Amino acid sequence: MSDHHNPALGQQPPASPDAFLASWEQKERAYRERASAVLDGNKKALFGILAEHGITAVIVNFDGYGDSGQIEDIAAQSGDVAAELPDERIE
C-alpha cells in the first residue's frame, strides 16, 4: 500500500490546485493594489525630473517576447534632438 503522506518522513501532501490558485490570486491582488497605490506618485516624480531636464521622449528598445527578453537600449530626446538621460535616482 502506498501512502503519499508520511509524517515520519517529514513530508507534507501537495497543496490542492484550488488552494494554490487561491493563494496565487490573493498575492496577485495584493501586488496590483500596491502598484496602483504608488503609480500616480511615481509618474509625477519621473516625469517631473524628465521635464526639468527638457526630455520630451524616452525610447526603450526591447528584444524578446512574452516574459522573456531584455532591454537593449534606452535613448532620450529633447524635441527631435538626442539628449542624455539625467543621472538622478528616484525613491
N, C-alpha and C positions, 0 to 999 in steps of 0.2 A: 504494500500500500504506500502510495506516495503522498506526503503531506508537504505542501509548499510553504507552510508557515511553521517554522520550527524555532520556538523561542529559545531553546537550548543553544542554538547556533547564533543567536542574536539577530536573526533575520526578521524583517517585517514583511507582511504581504504587500504586493504592489498596490499603490493607490488606484482606486477605480478611475476610469476615464472621466466620469462625471465629476468626481472630486477634483481631479487635476484641472479640468476645463473651468470649473467654478473658481478655483484658486487663481488660475491664469487671468480670467476675466476680471477678477477683483483687482489684481495687480495692474492690469492694463487700464482699468477705470481710474485708479489712484494716480497712475502716471499721467494720463490725459488731463486730469483735474489740476495737477501740479503744473503741467506745461501750459495749460490755459491761464492759470493764475499769474504766471510771470511773463506771458507773451507781450502784452502791451508795454510794460516797463522795459523789457529787453529791446523791443523795436525802437522805443523812444531813445534809449541810450545809444544804440548802434547807429541809427540814422542821424542822431544829433552830432555824433563825432564825425561821421562821413560828411555831413553838411558843413561843419566847421572847417573842414579841410578842402571844401569845394568839390568833393566827389559826387558825381551825378549818376554813375553807373558802376556796378561791380559785376564782372563776368567770371563765372566759375565753369571751367571745363572739367567734365567728369567722364571717366572711361569705365564703362561697366553697364550692368543692367540688374534689375531686381534688387536683391540685397547684397550683391557682390560688386566690387569696383572700388575706385579711389578717385580723389580729386587730383587732376593732373596739373592744373594751373589756375591761379586767381589773378585777374587783372582789374585795374580800376581806371576810370576815365573821368575827366572833368570836361564836360561837353563832348567834343569829338577828339580830344587830346588825351593821350595816355597819361596817367598820374600814378604817383606812389600811394599805396595804402598807408595810413597813419600807423605808427608803431606804438599804439596805445592798448592797454588791457582794460577790458570791461568786466566788472564783477557780476 
